[in-house]
Amino acid sequence: MSSTSLLLAVAATLVAGVSRGMLGFGAALIIVPTLVVLYGPVEAALVMSLIEVPAVAYLLPTTIRHADWRGITPLALASLLTIPLGAWLLAVVDADVTRRAIGALVVVMGLTLASGWRYRGRIDRVLEVVVGLASGVVSGLANIGGPIVVLFLFATRAGALGVRATIMAYFSFSTLYRIAVYLALAMYALPSLRLAAILAGPYLLGIWLGTRWFRKVSDVLFRRLAIALVVVTGSVALLG
């Protein structure tokens, strides 16, 4: 674990934490492609899952108070079926193929978020299940299923606070289940645990800063910078 790689990982994790605390999403799109380039796709997914645990605990009070639990439940239950599939793909697919696939997914999601596109069609139970299934596969593979849910929640036209809390609720559920699946597949090892322990502090610091800035400053510029970073890091993972 070189000092330069670790410094880059810490910096990316800090910025990602600010995004997580301020916007409720975007952290994995910054952390995962960075760690994919530095340490490989398996390590990236495992470390991301672990550092989310203290983040989930820290944000739990806000999540419980403001999340739309009824609305998020069908998505969460549907993802139960496909998170193991994504985790299995992570374990068996060639690392270089996985790295490029993750990079491509990150770039597509980043550009979609940047475009401001929102689904404006009819929202029903079938759509909720499809979104949950798709998010589960991507979550199991690379811990980046959140933006799929984000785009869906934006389509509900709920308020910013409610959307943010509901995103956090989904992360709370998917993180714990994903860890259970990775444990069942015996994927965790000492290097992942050690790196996660190092990055957990900067991640929580970023989340703390982001929650303090939420509603106090305009998030437009930060959102644009975060999405730009998402596209850049995804491109590096894709083409590197």
N, C-alpha and C positions, 0 to 999 in steps of 0.2 A: 504494500500500500504506500505509494510514493506521496511525499508531502504536497507536491503540486496537484496531483489528482484529488487528494483529500481537501485541499484548499478550495478547489473548484466545486467539489461536492458540497462543502459547507456553504459557500456563497449561493449556489443554486437553491439549496434547501432553505436558507434564510429568506430569499426572495419568494420562494414557493409558499412558505409559511405566511408571509404577508398577504399573498393572494388568497390563501385558504381562510385567513381570519377576516379579511375585508370583504371578499366576494362570495365566500362559501365554497369555491371550487377553483380549479386551475393548478393546484399544487402538483398533482401527479404528472400533468403535462409538462411541467418544468423539471421536476426531479427525475422522473423515469428516463427520458431520453438522455439526460446528462449522465446518469449512472450507467445506462446502457453503453454509452461510449467509453466511460472510464473503467467499468467493472464487468460489463456483460449483461445480457437481458435477464438471466435467472437471478443474479444478485440484485439487479435493480428492482425487480418485482418483489422479491422477498424483503428487502430493506424497506421499501415503500410501505408494505403491509405492516411492518413492525413499528415504524415511527408514527403511524396513524393511531396507534393505541392510546398513547398519552394525549394526542390531539383530540380524539373522540371524548375522552374523559373531561378534558378542559372545557370543551364546548357543549357538554351535555346539558347544563342548565338552560341555555338558550334554545337548544334543540327541543327539549321537552316542552318548553313554554309555547313555542311559536310554530312548530312543524305541523304540517297537514298529514297526520298519521294515517287517516283513512285513505287519502289519495295516494300515499306512497306504498301502502301495503301490497297491492297487486303487483307492482313492479318488483318489490323486494322478494316476494314469494316466487315470481317467475324466474328471477335470477338464481334462485336455489338450484334450479335444474341445469343451468349452463355454466356457472362458476367452476364446477369441477371439470367440465370439458375444456375451458380455457386453461386451467391449471395443468391438465394432462398435456395439452399442446405445448405449454411452456417447458414441461419436463422432457418431451420426446422429440420436438422439432429441432433441427440444426440451429445452433446459436446465431450464425450469421443471417440465416433466413428470418429468424425471430427478430433480430435487431432491425433489419430493414422493414419488416412488417410493422413493428412498433413505430419506427420513424415515419412511415407512410400514414399510419393511423393518426399520429400526433399532428402531422402537417394538415391533414384533411380536417380534423376536428378544430384545430386552431384557426384555419381559414374560414370554416363555417361559422365559428363564434365571431370572428372579426367582421364577417359580412353582415351580421345583424339579422340573418335569416331566422324566421320563426315559422313553425308549422301552424297553419291557420285553418286546417280542416276540422272535421268532427273528431272529438275525443271520446272514445268509448273504451269498454273493458278489453276488447280485442287489441286495440292499439297499446293499451297499458301493458298487456302481457308481452306483446312483440318487443316493446321498448325494454322491458325487464329481461327478456331472453337475450337480446342483443348486448345489453349492458353487461350481463353476466359473463358472456364469453370474453369480452374485452377486459373485464375486471379480473377474471381468472388468469388471463394471458399476460396482462401488463399493468394491472391496477389503474387503467385509464378509462374505465367505463362511465365515470361521472359525467363527462360532457354530453353523452347521449341522453342521460336523465335531465341534465340542465336544459338542453334544447326542448325537451318535452315539457318541463315545468314552465319555461318561458311562454310556451304556447297556452298555458292555462290562464295567463294574464294576472296571476296573483301578485300581491305587493312584494317589494324587494325583500322586506324582512321575512315574510312567510316563505318565499322561494329559497332564500338563503338557509333558513332553518330546516326546510324540508330536504334540501340537498344534504345538509349535515346529518339528518336522520337516516337517509339512504346510506351515506358513508359509514355511519355507526353500525348499521346492520351488515353491510357487505364486507367491512373490514374484519369483523370477528368471524364471520363465516368463511371468508377467504383464508384466514390464518388456520382455521380448523382443517380446511382442505389441504393446505400446504403441509401441515403437520401429518395428516393421514398419508400423504405421499412421501413423507420423510425427506422433505426438500431443504429444511433449515440446517445450517452448519455454523460452526464457530465464526468464520469470517463475516457472515451475514449479521450475526448477533453483535459482533464487535463494531461493525460499521454503523449499524442501526443505533447502538448506544451512543456513538459519537455524534451522529446527526440529529438525534432526538432533541437535544438542547437548542441548537440553532432553529430547528423547526418550530418548537414551542415559543421561542423568542419572536420569530416572525409572526406567528399566529397572534400573540399578545399585542404586537404592534398593529397588526391588521384590524383587530377588534377595537382597538382604541381609535383608529382612524375611520372606522365605519360610521357613516352619517356625519362625520365632522369635516371631511374634505371630499371634494368631488372625486369620484373613482374613475372618471372618463379617461384621464391621462394614464393613470395606473393600469387600467384595463387594456389600453392600447399597447403600453409597454410590455405588459405581461403576455399578451397575445403575440406580439412581435418576438418575444423571447421563446415562446412556445414553438413558433414556426421555425425559428433559427435552430433551436436544439433538435427539433424533429428532423430538419433537413440534414443536420450533421449525422444523426443516427442513421438516416436513410442512405446517405451518399458516402459516409465515411468508411 
